[in-house]
Amino acid sequence: MIRHFCNFILNFLPPTRFFRLRNVLLRLSGIAIARNSRFCGRGWVYGRGKLIIGTETWLSPGIVIHTHIDAVIDIGDRCDIGPGVEFIPGSHLIGDSSRRAGKGFARSITIGDGTWIGARSIILGGVIVGEGCVIAAGSVVTENVTPNCLVAGVPARVKRHLTQ
């Protein structure tokens, strides 16, 4: 309940101001955010799961993070997360014809240091994005991404390897 209350307060602050107050509220709601990271406004953190945000990470306005008690979302150091990005650790097994969304489950998400995730991308549960990656805007990441790669598309596929 406290996380929902903090989200509500954060929604009324200017999107790119009052970062210290934002970080204090996020910490009060159980989120591990480094002091020098920036969580912009108009975003929302759902659920009671564990969320870790590393040092010097920028989370743009409008991001949505669906946490789950059974899965950790760990965003590394020096990451840049674009506007409207979503992290979704939960899904369902395919059920029988009476209800196709069968038993639910959740898997952790890990974002490596130095990664840049473009606007409106979706990162699904069970994904590990390696260090130094670029996720192109609008991509849906369904599988692990090796370090220093640029991925794009739905589903996201490696377009090229980046130099160190």
Secondary structure by P-SEA (a helix, b strand, c coil): caaaaaaaaaaacccccaaaaaaaaaaaaccccccccccccccccccccbbbbccbbbbccbbbbbccccbbbbbbcbbbbccbbbbbccccccccccccccccbbbbbbbccbbbbccbbbbbccbbbccbbbbccbbbbccccccbbbbbcccccccccccc
